Amino acid sequence: MLFALERSTVAGRPALTVRGELDLSTAPVLARAVDGELTPPPGAFVIDLTPTAFMDSSGARELVRIAKKASAAGVALHVIAPPSNGAIRLPIDLLELGTVVPIVVSAAELPGAVDREARP
C-alpha cells in the first residue's frame, strides 16, 4: 500500500490522515508535514491512523517526537488509533505509547467532539 497524507478537519481541528505504512522511509515525510502544520501552532491538531496499514518503531518514535513538540508549543494533540486496527494498536500498546502520546479510539472521544451518529 502506498504511503499518503491527507489534510482534513476532524471534529473542527486541523488533521492529517496517514494511509499506508508509517516506517523508516515515511516517518520523515510525516515529520515534515506535521512541522508545517504546527507553524504557527494551532490550538489543537489530530493525526488519524485509522487507515494506516503498518507502523514500525520509526513511526512510533516520530509520534513521540510530535507529541513532545506539540506539548511544548501548547497544541492539544490527539492521535486516533482504533482498536480494530491491530497493525497500529499492537505497537502502540506494546510500547505503551499512550503514556506519552494522547491516543483516542475515535474522533468521538476528542474533547468537545460531537458524535453525529449518536444524535437523533
HELIX and SHEET records of a PDB file:
HELIX    1   1 ALA A   27  GLU A   37  1                                  11    
HELIX    2   2 SER A   57  ALA A   73  1                                  17    
HELIX    3   3 GLY A   86  LEU A   94  1                                   9    
HELIX    4   4 LEU A   97  THR A   99  5                                   3    
HELIX    5   5 ALA A  107  GLU A  109  5                                   3    
HELIX    6   6 ARG A  116  ALA A  118  5                                   3    
SHEET    1   A 5 ALA A   4  VAL A  10  0                                        
SHEET    2   A 5 ARG A  13  LEU A  22 -1                                        
SHEET    3   A 5 ALA A  44  ASP A  48  1                                        
SHEET    4   A 5 ALA A  76  ILE A  80  1                                        
SHEET    5   A 5 ILE A 103  VAL A 104  1                                        
SHEET    1   B 3 ALA A   4  VAL A  10  0                                        
SHEET    2   B 3 ARG A  13  LEU A  22 -1                                        
SHEET    3   B 3 THR A  52  MET A  55  1                                        
END                                                                             
